[in-house]
Amino acid sequence: MHTRSQKMSATIPTTRSTLRRWTQSEEREMIRLRRYENMTFHQIAAELDRSPEAIKLRFEKLVAEHVEGTGNVSEALRWFNLALE
């Protein structure tokens, strides 16, 4: 007899990064790669073993948190080096 979780895990493909929580060091590395190495979301995703969508969503979250503190969207985008992407 299968339990509900066994059935769900059998139907949903998983990857190493599925449901893996972000650590502060991963966030810092992501920001460093973007700000100082000028890497794209796809390049950062490959480097951190995350999907490009996960990188984009995390950046959006961090920018929103930064904007709350400063109130300046353009400054936050510049700080995260996101004006071009």
PDB file of N, CA, C and O in Angstrom:
ATOM      1  N   MET A   1       0.835  -1.184   0.000  1.00  0.00           N
ATOM      2  CA  MET A   1       0.000   0.000   0.000  1.00  0.00           C
ATOM      3  C   MET A   1       0.881   1.249   0.000  1.00  0.00           C
ATOM      4  O   MET A   1       1.829   1.353   0.778  1.00  0.00           O
ATOM      5  N   HIS A   2       0.555   2.183  -0.876  1.00  0.00           N
ATOM      6  CA  HIS A   2       1.299   3.440  -0.978  1.00  0.00           C
ATOM      7  C   HIS A   2       0.653   4.503  -0.102  1.00  0.00           C
ATOM      8  O   HIS A   2      -0.571   4.604  -0.014  1.00  0.00           O
ATOM      9  N   THR A   3       1.481   5.271   0.524  1.00  0.00           N
ATOM     10  CA  THR A   3       0.955   6.428   1.246  1.00  0.00           C
ATOM     11  C   THR A   3       0.847   7.586   0.280  1.00  0.00           C
ATOM     12  O   THR A   3       1.375   7.538  -0.831  1.00  0.00           O
ATOM     13  N   ARG A   4       0.169   8.610   0.706  1.00  0.00           N
ATOM     14  CA  ARG A   4      -0.017   9.774  -0.162  1.00  0.00           C
ATOM     15  C   ARG A   4       1.331  10.387  -0.561  1.00  0.00           C
ATOM     16  O   ARG A   4       1.520  10.739  -1.725  1.00  0.00           O
ATOM     17  N   SER A   5       2.260  10.519   0.375  1.00  0.00           N
ATOM     18  CA  SER A   5       3.550  11.126   0.056  1.00  0.00           C
ATOM     19  C   SER A   5       4.349  10.264  -0.915  1.00  0.00           C
ATOM     20  O   SER A   5       5.086  10.798  -1.744  1.00  0.00           O
ATOM     21  N   GLN A   6       4.219   8.950  -0.829  1.00  0.00           N
ATOM     22  CA  GLN A   6       4.909   8.075  -1.773  1.00  0.00           C
ATOM     23  C   GLN A   6       4.332   8.253  -3.172  1.00  0.00           C
ATOM     24  O   GLN A   6       5.078   8.262  -4.151  1.00  0.00           O
ATOM     25  N   LYS A   7       3.029   8.394  -3.277  1.00  0.00           N
ATOM     26  CA  LYS A   7       2.405   8.601  -4.579  1.00  0.00           C
ATOM     27  C   LYS A   7       2.836   9.935  -5.170  1.00  0.00           C
ATOM     28  O   LYS A   7       3.142  10.012  -6.360  1.00  0.00           O
ATOM     29  N   MET A   8       2.864  10.978  -4.362  1.00  0.00           N
ATOM     30  CA  MET A   8       3.238  12.288  -4.861  1.00  0.00           C
ATOM     31  C   MET A   8       4.688  12.311  -5.308  1.00  0.00           C
ATOM     32  O   MET A   8       4.999  12.881  -6.354  1.00  0.00           O
ATOM     33  N   SER A   9       5.579  11.707  -4.542  1.00  0.00           N
ATOM     34  CA  SER A   9       6.984  11.735  -4.917  1.00  0.00           C
ATOM     35  C   SER A   9       7.233  10.911  -6.171  1.00  0.00           C
ATOM     36  O   SER A   9       8.202  11.155  -6.891  1.00  0.00           O
ATOM     37  N   ALA A  10       6.387   9.958  -6.435  1.00  0.00           N
ATOM     38  CA  ALA A  10       6.552   9.146  -7.632  1.00  0.00           C
ATOM     39  C   ALA A  10       6.121   9.911  -8.881  1.00  0.00           C
ATOM     40  O   ALA A  10       6.586   9.611  -9.981  1.00  0.00           O
ATOM     41  N   THR A  11       5.234  10.899  -8.722  1.00  0.00           N
ATOM     42  CA  THR A  11       4.731  11.619  -9.884  1.00  0.00           C
ATOM     43  C   THR A  11       5.422  12.948 -10.128  1.00  0.00           C
ATOM     44  O   THR A  11       5.364  13.477 -11.237  1.00  0.00           O
ATOM     45  N   ILE A  12       6.071  13.493  -9.116  1.00  0.00           N
ATOM     46  CA  ILE A  12       6.720  14.800  -9.261  1.00  0.00           C
ATOM     47  C   ILE A  12       8.219  14.587  -9.398  1.00  0.00           C
ATOM     48  O   ILE A  12       8.861  14.091  -8.472  1.00  0.00           O
ATOM     49  N   PRO A  13       8.787  14.959 -10.546  1.00  0.00           N
ATOM     50  CA  PRO A  13      10.234  14.807 -10.687  1.00  0.00           C
ATOM     51  C   PRO A  13      10.947  15.772  -9.741  1.00  0.00           C
ATOM     52  O   PRO A  13      10.546  16.925  -9.584  1.00  0.00           O
ATOM     53  N   THR A  14      11.990  15.283  -9.129  1.00  0.00           N
ATOM     54  CA  THR A  14      12.738  16.135  -8.212  1.00  0.00           C
ATOM     55  C   THR A  14      14.162  16.307  -8.698  1.00  0.00           C
ATOM     56  O   THR A  14      14.714  15.438  -9.373  1.00  0.00           O
ATOM     57  N   THR A  15      14.733  17.415  -8.355  1.00  0.00           N
ATOM     58  CA  THR A  15      16.134  17.668  -8.642  1.00  0.00           C
ATOM     59  C   THR A  15      16.813  17.976  -7.329  1.00  0.00           C
ATOM     60  O   THR A  15      16.164  18.096  -6.290  1.00  0.00           O
ATOM     61  N   ARG A  16      18.117  18.101  -7.383  1.00  0.00           N
ATOM     62  CA  ARG A  16      18.877  18.373  -6.176  1.00  0.00           C
ATOM     63  C   ARG A  16      18.433  19.666  -5.514  1.00  0.00           C
ATOM     64  O   ARG A  16      18.456  19.778  -4.289  1.00  0.00           O
ATOM     65  N   SER A  17      18.034  20.633  -6.309  1.00  0.00           N
ATOM     66  CA  SER A  17      17.670  21.940  -5.749  1.00  0.00           C
ATOM     67  C   SER A  17      16.202  22.057  -5.359  1.00  0.00           C
ATOM     68  O   SER A  17      15.808  23.089  -4.816  1.00  0.00           O
ATOM     69  N   THR A  18      15.381  21.049  -5.611  1.00  0.00           N
ATOM     70  CA  THR A  18      13.968  21.119  -5.294  1.00  0.00           C
ATOM     71  C   THR A  18      13.771  21.268  -3.793  1.00  0.00           C
ATOM     72  O   THR A  18      14.247  20.458  -2.998  1.00  0.00           O
ATOM     73  N   LEU A  19      13.059  22.320  -3.431  1.00  0.00           N
ATOM     74  CA  LEU A  19      12.696  22.594  -2.051  1.00  0.00           C
ATOM     75  C   LEU A  19      13.898  22.798  -1.129  1.00  0.00           C
ATOM     76  O   LEU A  19      13.768  22.652   0.086  1.00  0.00           O
ATOM     77  N   ARG A  20      15.033  23.123  -1.671  1.00  0.00           N
ATOM     78  CA  ARG A  20      16.218  23.379  -0.854  1.00  0.00           C
ATOM     79  C   ARG A  20      16.183  24.831  -0.411  1.00  0.00           C
ATOM     80  O   ARG A  20      16.092  25.734  -1.243  1.00  0.00           O
ATOM     81  N   ARG A  21      16.254  25.056   0.869  1.00  0.00           N
ATOM     82  CA  ARG A  21      16.204  26.410   1.407  1.00  0.00           C
ATOM     83  C   ARG A  21      17.474  27.177   1.061  1.00  0.00           C
ATOM     84  O   ARG A  21      18.556  26.603   0.944  1.00  0.00           O
ATOM     85  N   TRP A  22      17.317  28.475   0.902  1.00  0.00           N
ATOM     86  CA  TRP A  22      18.450  29.346   0.642  1.00  0.00           C
ATOM     87  C   TRP A  22      19.190  29.598   1.938  1.00  0.00           C
ATOM     88  O   TRP A  22      18.573  29.819   2.980  1.00  0.00           O
ATOM     89  N   THR A  23      20.495  29.565   1.877  1.00  0.00           N
ATOM     90  CA  THR A  23      21.304  29.952   3.029  1.00  0.00           C
ATOM     91  C   THR A  23      21.795  31.379   2.806  1.00  0.00           C
ATOM     92  O   THR A  23      21.793  31.884   1.683  1.00  0.00           O
ATOM     93  N   GLN A  24      22.209  32.006   3.875  1.00  0.00           N
ATOM     94  CA  GLN A  24      22.728  33.362   3.763  1.00  0.00           C
ATOM     95  C   GLN A  24      23.990  33.387   2.898  1.00  0.00           C
ATOM     96  O   GLN A  24      24.203  34.331   2.137  1.00  0.00           O
ATOM     97  N   SER A  25      24.815  32.367   3.013  1.00  0.00           N
ATOM     98  CA  SER A  25      26.039  32.335   2.201  1.00  0.00           C
ATOM     99  C   SER A  25      25.713  32.158   0.718  1.00  0.00           C
ATOM    100  O   SER A  25      26.416  32.711  -0.129  1.00  0.00           O
ATOM    101  N   GLU A  26      24.664  31.400   0.384  1.00  0.00           N
ATOM    102  CA  GLU A  26      24.248  31.278  -1.017  1.00  0.00           C
ATOM    103  C   GLU A  26      23.740  32.613  -1.554  1.00  0.00           C
ATOM    104  O   GLU A  26      24.048  32.990  -2.685  1.00  0.00           O
ATOM    105  N   GLU A  27      22.969  33.320  -0.749  1.00  0.00           N
ATOM    106  CA  GLU A  27      22.477  34.628  -1.174  1.00  0.00           C
ATOM    107  C   GLU A  27      23.639  35.590  -1.406  1.00  0.00           C
ATOM    108  O   GLU A  27      23.662  36.320  -2.397  1.00  0.00           O
ATOM    109  N   ARG A  28      24.587  35.584  -0.501  1.00  0.00           N
ATOM    110  CA  ARG A  28      25.754  36.459  -0.668  1.00  0.00           C
ATOM    111  C   ARG A  28      26.541  36.102  -1.925  1.00  0.00           C
ATOM    112  O   ARG A  28      26.982  36.984  -2.661  1.00  0.00           O
ATOM    113  N   GLU A  29      26.712  34.807  -2.165  1.00  0.00           N
ATOM    114  CA  GLU A  29      27.439  34.379  -3.364  1.00  0.00           C
ATOM    115  C   GLU A  29      26.681  34.777  -4.624  1.00  0.00           C
ATOM    116  O   GLU A  29      27.285  35.215  -5.604  1.00  0.00           O
ATOM    117  N   MET A  30      25.361  34.625  -4.600  1.00  0.00           N
ATOM    118  CA  MET A  30      24.536  35.011  -5.739  1.00  0.00           C
ATOM    119  C   MET A  30      24.704  36.501  -6.030  1.00  0.00           C
ATOM    120  O   MET A  30      24.881  36.896  -7.182  1.00  0.00           O
ATOM    121  N   ILE A  31      24.648  37.317  -4.995  1.00  0.00           N
ATOM    122  CA  ILE A  31      24.802  38.763  -5.169  1.00  0.00           C
ATOM    123  C   ILE A  31      26.206  39.085  -5.662  1.00  0.00           C
ATOM    124  O   ILE A  31      26.370  39.928  -6.544  1.00  0.00           O
ATOM    125  N   ARG A  32      27.221  38.428  -5.106  1.00  0.00           N
ATOM    126  CA  ARG A  32      28.601  38.665  -5.529  1.00  0.00           C
ATOM    127  C   ARG A  32      28.787  38.331  -7.007  1.00  0.00           C
ATOM    128  O   ARG A  32      29.418  39.085  -7.747  1.00  0.00           O
ATOM    129  N   LEU A  33      28.233  37.196  -7.428  1.00  0.00           N
ATOM    130  CA  LEU A  33      28.369  36.780  -8.825  1.00  0.00           C
ATOM    131  C   LEU A  33      27.705  37.792  -9.761  1.00  0.00           C
ATOM    132  O   LEU A  33      28.208  38.060 -10.852  1.00  0.00           O
ATOM    133  N   ARG A  34      26.590  38.343  -9.333  1.00  0.00           N
ATOM    134  CA  ARG A  34      25.886  39.318 -10.167  1.00  0.00           C
ATOM    135  C   ARG A  34      26.596  40.672 -10.162  1.00  0.00           C
ATOM    136  O   ARG A  34      26.841  41.258 -11.217  1.00  0.00           O
ATOM    137  N   ARG A  35      26.926  41.162  -8.958  1.00  0.00           N
ATOM    138  CA  ARG A  35      27.503  42.514  -8.831  1.00  0.00           C
ATOM    139  C   ARG A  35      28.922  42.607  -9.368  1.00  0.00           C
ATOM    140  O   ARG A  35      29.254  43.536 -10.104  1.00  0.00           O
ATOM    141  N   TYR A  36      29.758  41.644  -8.999  1.00  0.00           N
ATOM    142  CA  TYR A  36      31.188  41.785  -9.306  1.00  0.00           C
ATOM    143  C   TYR A  36      31.658  40.948 -10.489  1.00  0.00           C
ATOM    144  O   TYR A  36      32.649  41.288 -11.136  1.00  0.00           O
ATOM    145  N   GLU A  37      30.959  39.864 -10.772  1.00  0.00           N
ATOM    146  CA  GLU A  37      31.318  39.027 -11.923  1.00  0.00           C
ATOM    147  C   GLU A  37      30.408  39.298 -13.113  1.00  0.00           C
ATOM    148  O   GLU A  37      30.668  38.819 -14.217  1.00  0.00           O
ATOM    149  N   ASN A  38      29.329  40.074 -12.891  1.00  0.00           N
ATOM    150  CA  ASN A  38      28.367  40.452 -13.925  1.00  0.00           C
ATOM    151  C   ASN A  38      27.777  39.238 -14.651  1.00  0.00           C
ATOM    152  O   ASN A  38      27.570  39.264 -15.864  1.00  0.00           O
ATOM    153  N   MET A  39      27.515  38.183 -13.889  1.00  0.00           N
ATOM    154  CA  MET A  39      26.953  36.963 -14.465  1.00  0.00           C
ATOM    155  C   MET A  39      25.445  37.117 -14.658  1.00  0.00           C
ATOM    156  O   MET A  39      24.786  37.855 -13.925  1.00  0.00           O
ATOM    157  N   THR A  40      24.912  36.412 -15.653  1.00  0.00           N
ATOM    158  CA  THR A  40      23.470  36.404 -15.905  1.00  0.00           C
ATOM    159  C   THR A  40      22.787  35.449 -14.925  1.00  0.00           C
ATOM    160  O   THR A  40      23.446  34.673 -14.232  1.00  0.00           O
ATOM    161  N   PHE A  41      21.464  35.521 -14.881  1.00  0.00           N
ATOM    162  CA  PHE A  41      20.710  34.597 -14.027  1.00  0.00           C
ATOM    163  C   PHE A  41      21.003  33.144 -14.405  1.00  0.00           C
ATOM    164  O   PHE A  41      21.136  32.287 -13.532  1.00  0.00           O
ATOM    165  N   HIS A  42      21.101  32.873 -15.698  1.00  0.00           N
ATOM    166  CA  HIS A  42      21.381  31.499 -16.139  1.00  0.00           C
ATOM    167  C   HIS A  42      22.763  31.038 -15.682  1.00  0.00           C
ATOM    168  O   HIS A  42      22.929  29.897 -15.250  1.00  0.00           O
ATOM    169  N   GLN A  43      23.744  31.918 -15.776  1.00  0.00           N
ATOM    170  CA  GLN A  43      25.094  31.559 -15.337  1.00  0.00           C
ATOM    171  C   GLN A  43      25.146  31.356 -13.820  1.00  0.00           C
ATOM    172  O   GLN A  43      25.775  30.415 -13.336  1.00  0.00           O
ATOM    173  N   ILE A  44      24.488  32.232 -13.085  1.00  0.00           N
ATOM    174  CA  ILE A  44      24.447  32.092 -11.628  1.00  0.00           C
ATOM    175  C   ILE A  44      23.734  30.805 -11.247  1.00  0.00           C
ATOM    176  O   ILE A  44      24.163  30.101 -10.333  1.00  0.00           O
ATOM    177  N   ALA A  45      22.648  30.494 -11.945  1.00  0.00           N
ATOM    178  CA  ALA A  45      21.900  29.266 -11.665  1.00  0.00           C
ATOM    179  C   ALA A  45      22.781  28.034 -11.832  1.00  0.00           C
ATOM    180  O   ALA A  45      22.741  27.123 -11.005  1.00  0.00           O
ATOM    181  N   ALA A  46      23.567  28.005 -12.888  1.00  0.00           N
ATOM    182  CA  ALA A  46      24.460  26.867 -13.115  1.00  0.00           C
ATOM    183  C   ALA A  46      25.524  26.796 -12.016  1.00  0.00           C
ATOM    184  O   ALA A  46      25.880  25.709 -11.561  1.00  0.00           O
ATOM    185  N   GLU A  47      26.019  27.939 -11.600  1.00  0.00           N
ATOM    186  CA  GLU A  47      27.063  27.996 -10.572  1.00  0.00           C
ATOM    187  C   GLU A  47      26.542  27.524  -9.209  1.00  0.00           C
ATOM    188  O   GLU A  47      27.256  26.852  -8.464  1.00  0.00           O
ATOM    189  N   LEU A  48      25.295  27.880  -8.892  1.00  0.00           N
ATOM    190  CA  LEU A  48      24.733  27.566  -7.576  1.00  0.00           C
ATOM    191  C   LEU A  48      23.826  26.340  -7.579  1.00  0.00           C
ATOM    192  O   LEU A  48      23.233  26.008  -6.553  1.00  0.00           O
ATOM    193  N   ASP A  49      23.715  25.673  -8.708  1.00  0.00           N
ATOM    194  CA  ASP A  49      22.854  24.491  -8.842  1.00  0.00           C
ATOM    195  C   ASP A  49      21.407  24.828  -8.476  1.00  0.00           C
ATOM    196  O   ASP A  49      20.758  24.123  -7.703  1.00  0.00           O
ATOM    197  N   ARG A  50      20.934  25.912  -9.048  1.00  0.00           N
ATOM    198  CA  ARG A  50      19.550  26.362  -8.895  1.00  0.00           C
ATOM    199  C   ARG A  50      18.991  26.631 -10.280  1.00  0.00           C
ATOM    200  O   ARG A  50      19.743  26.716 -11.250  1.00  0.00           O
ATOM    201  N   SER A  51      17.686  26.764 -10.376  1.00  0.00           N
ATOM    202  CA  SER A  51      17.102  27.107 -11.667  1.00  0.00           C
ATOM    203  C   SER A  51      17.212  28.613 -11.882  1.00  0.00           C
ATOM    204  O   SER A  51      17.260  29.376 -10.918  1.00  0.00           O
ATOM    205  N   PRO A  52      17.253  29.047 -13.153  1.00  0.00           N
ATOM    206  CA  PRO A  52      17.269  30.486 -13.420  1.00  0.00           C
ATOM    207  C   PRO A  52      16.055  31.197 -12.797  1.00  0.00           C
ATOM    208  O   PRO A  52      16.167  32.332 -12.332  1.00  0.00           O
ATOM    209  N   GLU A  53      14.923  30.535 -12.792  1.00  0.00           N
ATOM    210  CA  GLU A  53      13.715  31.116 -12.193  1.00  0.00           C
ATOM    211  C   GLU A  53      13.902  31.304 -10.682  1.00  0.00           C
ATOM    212  O   GLU A  53      13.467  32.311 -10.125  1.00  0.00           O
ATOM    213  N   ALA A  54      14.546  30.340 -10.023  1.00  0.00           N
ATOM    214  CA  ALA A  54      14.803  30.463  -8.584  1.00  0.00           C
ATOM    215  C   ALA A  54      15.719  31.648  -8.302  1.00  0.00           C
ATOM    216  O   ALA A  54      15.523  32.368  -7.322  1.00  0.00           O
ATOM    217  N   ILE A  55      16.717  31.851  -9.157  1.00  0.00           N
ATOM    218  CA  ILE A  55      17.631  32.978  -8.998  1.00  0.00           C
ATOM    219  C   ILE A  55      16.861  34.290  -9.162  1.00  0.00           C
ATOM    220  O   ILE A  55      17.002  35.208  -8.353  1.00  0.00           O
ATOM    221  N   LYS A  56      16.054  34.367 -10.210  1.00  0.00           N
ATOM    222  CA  LYS A  56      15.273  35.580 -10.477  1.00  0.00           C
ATOM    223  C   LYS A  56      14.333  35.895  -9.313  1.00  0.00           C
ATOM    224  O   LYS A  56      14.255  37.040  -8.869  1.00  0.00           O
ATOM    225  N   LEU A  57      13.628  34.893  -8.826  1.00  0.00           N
ATOM    226  CA  LEU A  57      12.682  35.111  -7.730  1.00  0.00           C
ATOM    227  C   LEU A  57      13.388  35.530  -6.442  1.00  0.00           C
ATOM    228  O   LEU A  57      12.878  36.363  -5.693  1.00  0.00           O
ATOM    229  N   ARG A  58      14.558  34.953  -6.190  1.00  0.00           N
ATOM    230  CA  ARG A  58      15.294  35.320  -4.982  1.00  0.00           C
ATOM    231  C   ARG A  58      15.815  36.754  -5.084  1.00  0.00           C
ATOM    232  O   ARG A  58      15.787  37.506  -4.110  1.00  0.00           O
ATOM    233  N   PHE A  59      16.287  37.118  -6.265  1.00  0.00           N
ATOM    234  CA  PHE A  59      16.716  38.506  -6.459  1.00  0.00           C
ATOM    235  C   PHE A  59      15.546  39.455  -6.244  1.00  0.00           C
ATOM    236  O   PHE A  59      15.707  40.488  -5.594  1.00  0.00           O
ATOM    237  N   GLU A  60      14.380  39.128  -6.774  1.00  0.00           N
ATOM    238  CA  GLU A  60      13.208  39.981  -6.607  1.00  0.00           C
ATOM    239  C   GLU A  60      12.875  40.153  -5.128  1.00  0.00           C
ATOM    240  O   GLU A  60      12.536  41.250  -4.685  1.00  0.00           O
ATOM    241  N   LYS A  61      12.973  39.066  -4.371  1.00  0.00           N
ATOM    242  CA  LYS A  61      12.705  39.125  -2.934  1.00  0.00           C
ATOM    243  C   LYS A  61      13.723  40.021  -2.235  1.00  0.00           C
ATOM    244  O   LYS A  61      13.354  40.856  -1.409  1.00  0.00           O
ATOM    245  N   LEU A  62      14.997  39.851  -2.561  1.00  0.00           N
ATOM    246  CA  LEU A  62      16.040  40.650  -1.930  1.00  0.00           C
ATOM    247  C   LEU A  62      15.928  42.126  -2.297  1.00  0.00           C
ATOM    248  O   LEU A  62      16.159  42.996  -1.456  1.00  0.00           O
ATOM    249  N   VAL A  63      15.574  42.412  -3.552  1.00  0.00           N
ATOM    250  CA  VAL A  63      15.385  43.800  -3.980  1.00  0.00           C
ATOM    251  C   VAL A  63      14.221  44.420  -3.208  1.00  0.00           C
ATOM    252  O   VAL A  63      14.324  45.549  -2.729  1.00  0.00           O
ATOM    253  N   ALA A  64      13.119  43.688  -3.089  1.00  0.00           N
ATOM    254  CA  ALA A  64      11.955  44.200  -2.359  1.00  0.00           C
ATOM    255  C   ALA A  64      12.321  44.506  -0.909  1.00  0.00           C
ATOM    256  O   ALA A  64      11.903  45.527  -0.362  1.00  0.00           O
ATOM    257  N   GLU A  65      13.104  43.620  -0.286  1.00  0.00           N
ATOM    258  CA  GLU A  65      13.529  43.859   1.093  1.00  0.00           C
ATOM    259  C   GLU A  65      14.447  45.082   1.169  1.00  0.00           C
ATOM    260  O   GLU A  65      14.366  45.867   2.114  1.00  0.00           O
ATOM    261  N   HIS A  66      15.308  45.236   0.181  1.00  0.00           N
ATOM    262  CA  HIS A  66      16.229  46.373   0.149  1.00  0.00           C
ATOM    263  C   HIS A  66      15.462  47.681  -0.051  1.00  0.00           C
ATOM    264  O   HIS A  66      15.780  48.697   0.566  1.00  0.00           O
ATOM    265  N   VAL A  67      14.452  47.643  -0.916  1.00  0.00           N
ATOM    266  CA  VAL A  67      13.646  48.834  -1.190  1.00  0.00           C
ATOM    267  C   VAL A  67      12.895  49.248   0.071  1.00  0.00           C
ATOM    268  O   VAL A  67      12.755  50.440   0.344  1.00  0.00           O
ATOM    269  N   GLU A  68      12.409  48.271   0.842  1.00  0.00           N
ATOM    270  CA  GLU A  68      11.710  48.610   2.084  1.00  0.00           C
ATOM    271  C   GLU A  68      12.596  49.441   3.000  1.00  0.00           C
ATOM    272  O   GLU A  68      12.122  50.354   3.676  1.00  0.00           O
ATOM    273  N   GLY A  69      13.879  49.121   3.018  1.00  0.00           N
ATOM    274  CA  GLY A  69      14.807  49.842   3.875  1.00  0.00           C
ATOM    275  C   GLY A  69      15.198  51.209   3.331  1.00  0.00           C
ATOM    276  O   GLY A  69      15.420  52.147   4.095  1.00  0.00           O
ATOM    277  N   THR A  70      15.281  51.318   2.006  1.00  0.00           N
ATOM    278  CA  THR A  70      15.752  52.585   1.414  1.00  0.00           C
ATOM    279  C   THR A  70      14.639  53.397   0.781  1.00  0.00           C
ATOM    280  O   THR A  70      14.718  54.625   0.730  1.00  0.00           O
ATOM    281  N   GLY A  71      13.606  52.729   0.298  1.00  0.00           N
ATOM    282  CA  GLY A  71      12.520  53.420  -0.387  1.00  0.00           C
ATOM    283  C   GLY A  71      12.867  53.850  -1.797  1.00  0.00           C
ATOM    284  O   GLY A  71      12.112  54.603  -2.412  1.00  0.00           O
ATOM    285  N   ASN A  72      13.997  53.390  -2.327  1.00  0.00           N
ATOM    286  CA  ASN A  72      14.456  53.825  -3.636  1.00  0.00           C
ATOM    287  C   ASN A  72      14.669  52.615  -4.558  1.00  0.00           C
ATOM    288  O   ASN A  72      15.682  51.922  -4.458  1.00  0.00           O
ATOM    289  N   VAL A  73      13.713  52.372  -5.446  1.00  0.00           N
ATOM    290  CA  VAL A  73      13.767  51.207  -6.323  1.00  0.00           C
ATOM    291  C   VAL A  73      14.964  51.261  -7.259  1.00  0.00           C
ATOM    292  O   VAL A  73      15.662  50.259  -7.415  1.00  0.00           O
ATOM    293  N   SER A  74      15.218  52.399  -7.882  1.00  0.00           N
ATOM    294  CA  SER A  74      16.324  52.481  -8.842  1.00  0.00           C
ATOM    295  C   SER A  74      17.667  52.251  -8.159  1.00  0.00           C
ATOM    296  O   SER A  74      18.559  51.640  -8.746  1.00  0.00           O
ATOM    297  N   GLU A  75      17.821  52.729  -6.937  1.00  0.00           N
ATOM    298  CA  GLU A  75      19.057  52.500  -6.189  1.00  0.00           C
ATOM    299  C   GLU A  75      19.222  51.007  -5.869  1.00  0.00           C
ATOM    300  O   GLU A  75      20.325  50.469  -5.964  1.00  0.00           O
ATOM    301  N   ALA A  76      18.134  50.350  -5.494  1.00  0.00           N
ATOM    302  CA  ALA A  76      18.193  48.916  -5.197  1.00  0.00           C
ATOM    303  C   ALA A  76      18.569  48.128  -6.447  1.00  0.00           C
ATOM    304  O   ALA A  76      19.399  47.222  -6.378  1.00  0.00           O
ATOM    305  N   LEU A  77      17.977  48.458  -7.575  1.00  0.00           N
ATOM    306  CA  LEU A  77      18.295  47.769  -8.828  1.00  0.00           C
ATOM    307  C   LEU A  77      19.759  47.992  -9.219  1.00  0.00           C
ATOM    308  O   LEU A  77      20.434  47.072  -9.680  1.00  0.00           O
ATOM    309  N   ARG A  78      20.237  49.217  -9.029  1.00  0.00           N
ATOM    310  CA  ARG A  78      21.642  49.506  -9.327  1.00  0.00           C
ATOM    311  C   ARG A  78      22.560  48.723  -8.395  1.00  0.00           C
ATOM    312  O   ARG A  78      23.564  48.163  -8.835  1.00  0.00           O
ATOM    313  N   TRP A  79      22.219  48.684  -7.114  1.00  0.00           N
ATOM    314  CA  TRP A  79      23.052  48.002  -6.128  1.00  0.00           C
ATOM    315  C   TRP A  79      23.188  46.517  -6.454  1.00  0.00           C
ATOM    316  O   TRP A  79      24.270  45.943  -6.329  1.00  0.00           O
ATOM    317  N   PHE A  80      22.073  45.894  -6.878  1.00  0.00           N
ATOM    318  CA  PHE A  80      22.079  44.473  -7.228  1.00  0.00           C
ATOM    319  C   PHE A  80      22.529  44.231  -8.674  1.00  0.00           C
ATOM    320  O   PHE A  80      22.582  43.085  -9.120  1.00  0.00           O
ATOM    321  N   ASN A  81      22.851  45.294  -9.400  1.00  0.00           N
ATOM    322  CA  ASN A  81      23.279  45.200 -10.793  1.00  0.00           C
ATOM    323  C   ASN A  81      22.204  44.502 -11.640  1.00  0.00           C
ATOM    324  O   ASN A  81      22.501  43.576 -12.394  1.00  0.00           O
ATOM    325  N   LEU A  82      20.975  44.953 -11.504  1.00  0.00           N
ATOM    326  CA  LEU A  82      19.867  44.328 -12.214  1.00  0.00           C
ATOM    327  C   LEU A  82      19.234  45.224 -13.260  1.00  0.00           C
ATOM    328  O   LEU A  82      18.222  44.849 -13.852  1.00  0.00           O
ATOM    329  N   ALA A  83      19.784  46.365 -13.500  1.00  0.00           N
ATOM    330  CA  ALA A  83      19.177  47.297 -14.447  1.00  0.00           C
ATOM    331  C   ALA A  83      19.103  46.747 -15.863  1.00  0.00           C
ATOM    332  O   ALA A  83      18.217  47.140 -16.621  1.00  0.00           O
ATOM    333  N   LEU A  84      20.000  45.858 -16.237  1.00  0.00           N
ATOM    334  CA  LEU A  84      20.041  45.341 -17.604  1.00  0.00           C
ATOM    335  C   LEU A  84      19.241  44.064 -17.818  1.00  0.00           C
ATOM    336  O   LEU A  84      19.000  43.681 -18.963  1.00  0.00           O
ATOM    337  N   GLU A  85      18.823  43.394 -16.743  1.00  0.00           N
ATOM    338  CA  GLU A  85      18.164  42.106 -16.912  1.00  0.00           C
ATOM    339  C   GLU A  85      16.730  42.150 -16.450  1.00  0.00           C
ATOM    340  O   GLU A  85      16.027  41.143 -16.524  1.00  0.00           O
TER     341      GLU A  85
END
